[in-house]
């Protein structure tokens, strides 16, 4: 079955011919911790959840931050199918230019067990918002330099004290929402 792969270290997209079995994705990454992204029409992107702790390189597919290698298969409803996207079209969506803030953040998170895509919830009265650490990183990435420095300094303190990186991301999400005028308790 035709699949596409992204080699983050070499910034290269390749076409693969895979025999899809129940464990193909896990075998590809040699890991049982896999993240899934449904951001491409009729395709599913898989990446290794442990890519941050393994020091893999980040990049964007569209607006989605991906860390490490990726495997892309076609998807119809919930079934994996052959990837139909031309390599050239995928390459146009990939941006390897990742800010120093994001790379510094990921380097600090390297020794944590955080998943960038694990959803947490913030509530304002009856309103609930589903966010994740990737949203927090993306949001602080567009902040001013002073705010970015604050974020990195505080994250370094959390990491050095071996405190929870997830709790830190939750706190920073609340601060970001407060700064936008969405006052959270």
N, C-alpha and C positions, 0 to 999 in steps of 0.2 A: 504494500500500500504506500502511495506517495505521501511523504511527510516533509516538513521543512524544519530545519534547525538553525538556531542562531548561536554562533560561537562568540561569546562576549569578549574573550581575551584577544581574538584575532579580528573582531568586528566583521564577521563573515557569515553570510547566509548560504546554507547548502540544502540541496534536495537529497532526501534519503528514500530508500525503498525498504520499508519495515514490514515484517510479518507481525501484525497486531495480535497480541495475546493479552490475557488478563493482567500480566505483570510488565508489559512492554514499557510503559511510562516509568515505572519504578526502576526497571533495569537500565533504562537510558540514563537516568540520573544516579544510579547506584544508591538510591535513597527511598525511604518510605514516606518522607515528608515532602509533599508536593503542593504547590500553589497552582490554582487554575484561574484563567482570565478569559472571559467571553467577550472581549472587546472588538474582535474582528468578525464581520458578518460570515456566518456559516463555518466558523473555525473556532477552535479552542487552543489556547496557549497554556503550556505547562512549564513551570520552572521549579527549581529546587529550593525548598524553604530554607535549607541550610547554607544557601549561597552567601549570605552576609557573613556568617561565622567562618566561612571558607575563603573570605576575602575576594570574592568574584567581582567583576566589573559591572557597574550599573549602566543602564541606557533607557531610553524611552521608546515605546511603540505607541505612536500618537501621543496622548497625554499620560499614558500609564507607565509608571516607573517599574522596571523589571531589573532584577539583580541576577547575574549569572546567565548561563546558557538557557536556551528555551527550545521546546519541541512544540511544533504546531501541526495539528491534525485538523481535518475537516470535521464538521459536526452538523448532523441533521437531527433535530429534536434532541434527544439525550444520547444518540449513538455516534460513535467515532467513525468517520469516513475518511476517504482520501482527501488530502489537502488540494484544493483547486486554485488557490491564489498563486499567480505568477510570482516568481522570485523578485522580479523588478518592482512589482507593486508593493511587496512587503518591504523591500529596501527603501522605498520612498517614505515609508511610515516610521522608519527607525532613525533615532537621533542619538548618537553616541556622545554628544556634547552635554555633559552633566556638570552642573555647577560645583565649585569647590565646597560650598556649604553642604550639598548632598553627599559628596564623597567623604567629607570630614565627619558628617553625622553617621554615615554607614561604618566608617572606620572605628568610631567610638562605640558603636553598637556591636562590633565584631565579637566581643566576648560575652554578649548577652544571649538570651534565648528568645529574643523578640521575633515575632512574625510581623512584617510590615502590613500584612493584609488581614490580621485578626481583628474583627469588628468589636467595638465597644460602644456603649450607649451613653449619651448625655441627655438629660431631661431638663426642660424648662416648663414648669407647671405640668400640663398634660401633654405637651409636645415632646417627642423623643426623636433624637438624631442618631443615626448609625454612622459612626466614623471609624477610622483605623489609623495606625501610626503613619502609613503612607500619606494620608491626607494631612496629618500634622506636619510632616517633613515638607510636603509640597507647599503648604500654607506659609510656613516660616521661611521657605526658600524665596518667596516673593516679598518678604518683609525688608525693612531697611537694614543697613549694616549693623547698627547698634543692637537691634532686636536679634539678628542672627548670632552676633557675638554672645549675647545674653543666653540664648538657647544652647549654644555649644558649650559655654562655660558651665551652665547648670547641668547639662547632660554629662559632662566630664566629672562633675562632683558626684552624680548618681552612680556612674560607672565605677569610679574610684572607691566609693563607699560600698560597692556591690549591692546597691539597692535596686529595686524593681524598675527596669526600663519601661515596662508597660504602665506602671503607675505614673512615671514621669510623662509619658505621652498623653495619658488621660488628663493630667494637670495642664499640660501645654495646650491641649485641645480646648479646655475650658478657658484658658487665658486668651487664646485666639478668638474664640467666640465672644468673649466679653469685650475684646478690643473692637469687634465688629458691631457691638451694640446688642448682642444677644446675651443678656445677663443671666448667668447660671448660678445656682446655689450649690 
